[in-house]
Amino acid sequence: MKLKSLEMGRIFLAPLSGVADSPFRRICKRFGADVVYSEMVSSEGLSRNQPRSIEYLRFHDDERPIGIQIFGKDAQRMADAVAIVEEVKPDLIDINMACPSRKIVKRGAGCALMLEPEKAGKIAAAVVGATDLPVTAKLRIGWDETSINALEVARILEDSGVMALSVHGRTFRQGFADRSSWDEVARVKQGVGIPVVLSGDVVTPEDAERALDETGCDAVMVGRGTYGRPWIFREIRDHLEGRSHAGPGPVEMVRTILAHLDFGIAEFGERVATVRFRKHLLWYTRGIPRVVALRPSMSTVATRAEVSGLLDRIFPGTAE
Ligand SMILES: Cc1cc2nc3c(=O)[nH]c(=O)nc-3n(C[C@H](O)[C@H](O)[C@H](O)COP(=O)(O)O)c2cc1C
């Protein structure tokens, strides 16, 4: 899939607030994620110069192509935010119309925009008008099962100049329950002329192949399926290109875990990075029987040496 001169590929890392920060995105890129996205950034926060929002804009060149995802309910604020986002020179700007968080929909942003397709179109037009970068948007399939309108919203966004869409096949009401409806995503793909990226329940290489085949979508995004498994991107690519795929061995696993932590330390400093890393450590070691007794220690690690010590016990003989 291509947007303007930007070659995008077809295996994306989904935007994941609180998970897919710069260190994790860099690791996913190493394993072949074609496109990554920032955590969603508030247009209000950006226009008020809030440090937390500005921090979300940080990325490294090895993450490219990267989309910065913004959310908001006000067209002018969103256009103002674009000017700030442009300063960090991302490859594209993505508009969040999918977030189901109560805090955000209560303010009329995120998935609440699917209740107001015209307003969604105005916001998209304002963002498109404020930049030469490709603008994309991320949707759910609707608000609830009685108001599935992703195709209607998608057409309005296409007319507003949005160059590609990603669609998570659940409604606001579903949150993360039930199966993601790939059929509804396929309906959007069939009804618009711009590329569509499928999001929702792509967890294995076989899922990715099936999603592309069954829906005709141009690309897939992997979200929760990356937790503790950033190598999923390599596995998907190998599978799609007809090669056999196996997960990493213990040495590669330990190297990956420490490289991820080291990116974090370079970004946030050792203590903050290690605390943020705890959940990743639990995910990386999920399902390994001898790990159960070490879980409490994983939840309290605060230094690289502690992480490395735990890894020596979990994966004996892999220390470098
Ligand atoms: C922890 C978490 C954070 C998320 N943050 C965002 C976000 O910032 N922006 C967004 O558009 N979607 C966000 N999503 C939704 C995902 O991008 C994706 O659409 C959804 O998880 C379904 O895909 P999956 O089954 O591959 O996880 C988030 C999902 C999770 C679980």
Ligand as a Chemical Component Dictionary entry (heavy atoms), coordinates in Angstrom:
data_LIG
# 
_chem_comp.id                   LIG 
_chem_comp.type                 NON-POLYMER 
_chem_comp.pdbx_formal_charge   0 
_chem_comp.three_letter_code    LIG 
# 
loop_
_chem_comp_atom.comp_id 
_chem_comp_atom.atom_id 
_chem_comp_atom.alt_atom_id 
_chem_comp_atom.type_symbol 
_chem_comp_atom.charge 
_chem_comp_atom.model_Cartn_x 
_chem_comp_atom.model_Cartn_y 
_chem_comp_atom.model_Cartn_z 
_chem_comp_atom.pdbx_ordinal 
LIG C1  C1  C 0 -3.976 -0.872 25.638 1  
LIG C2  C2  C 0 -4.572 -0.400 24.346 2  
LIG C3  C3  C 0 -4.332 0.895  23.927 3  
LIG C4  C4  C 0 -4.868 1.355  22.719 4  
LIG N1  N1  N 0 -4.599 2.627  22.310 5  
LIG C5  C5  C 0 -5.078 3.072  21.123 6  
LIG C6  C6  C 0 -4.761 4.380  20.649 7  
LIG O1  O1  O 0 -4.049 5.165  21.290 8  
LIG N2  N2  N 0 -5.295 4.752  19.446 9  
LIG C7  C7  C 0 -6.087 3.908  18.707 10 
LIG O2  O2  O 0 -6.534 4.282  17.629 11 
LIG N3  N3  N 0 -6.384 2.662  19.128 12 
LIG C8  C8  C 0 -5.893 2.225  20.301 13 
LIG N4  N4  N 0 -6.166 0.947  20.700 14 
LIG C9  C9  C 0 -6.908 0.041  19.820 15 
LIG C10 C10 C 0 -5.931 -0.798 18.974 16 
LIG O3  O3  O 0 -5.187 0.011  18.094 17 
LIG C11 C11 C 0 -6.670 -1.876 18.136 18 
LIG O4  O4  O 0 -7.526 -1.254 17.215 19 
LIG C12 C12 C 0 -7.478 -2.823 19.006 20 
LIG O5  O5  O 0 -6.729 -3.230 20.144 21 
LIG C13 C13 C 0 -7.916 -4.078 18.239 22 
LIG O6  O6  O 0 -6.817 -4.736 17.697 23 
LIG P1  P1  P 0 -6.112 -6.049 18.377 24 
LIG O7  O7  O 0 -7.173 -7.107 18.507 25 
LIG O8  O8  O 0 -5.018 -6.395 17.399 26 
LIG O9  O9  O 0 -5.604 -5.621 19.723 27 
LIG C14 C14 C 0 -5.672 0.487  21.926 28 
LIG C15 C15 C 0 -5.911 -0.811 22.367 29 
LIG C16 C16 C 0 -5.372 -1.269 23.543 30 
LIG C17 C17 C 0 -5.638 -2.682 23.981 31 
# 
loop_
_chem_comp_bond.comp_id 
_chem_comp_bond.atom_id_1 
_chem_comp_bond.atom_id_2 
_chem_comp_bond.value_order 
_chem_comp_bond.pdbx_ordinal 
LIG C1  C2  SING 1  
LIG C2  C3  SING 2  
LIG C2  C16 DOUB 3  
LIG C3  C4  DOUB 4  
LIG C4  N1  SING 5  
LIG C4  C14 SING 6  
LIG N1  C5  DOUB 7  
LIG C5  C6  SING 8  
LIG C5  C8  SING 9  
LIG C6  O1  DOUB 10 
LIG C6  N2  SING 11 
LIG N2  C7  SING 12 
LIG C7  O2  DOUB 13 
LIG C7  N3  SING 14 
LIG N3  C8  DOUB 15 
LIG C8  N4  SING 16 
LIG N4  C9  SING 17 
LIG N4  C14 SING 18 
LIG C9  C10 SING 19 
LIG C10 O3  SING 20 
LIG C10 C11 SING 21 
LIG C11 O4  SING 22 
LIG C11 C12 SING 23 
LIG C12 O5  SING 24 
LIG C12 C13 SING 25 
LIG C13 O6  SING 26 
LIG O6  P1  SING 27 
LIG P1  O7  DOUB 28 
LIG P1  O8  SING 29 
LIG P1  O9  SING 30 
LIG C14 C15 DOUB 31 
LIG C15 C16 SING 32 
LIG C16 C17 SING 33 
# 
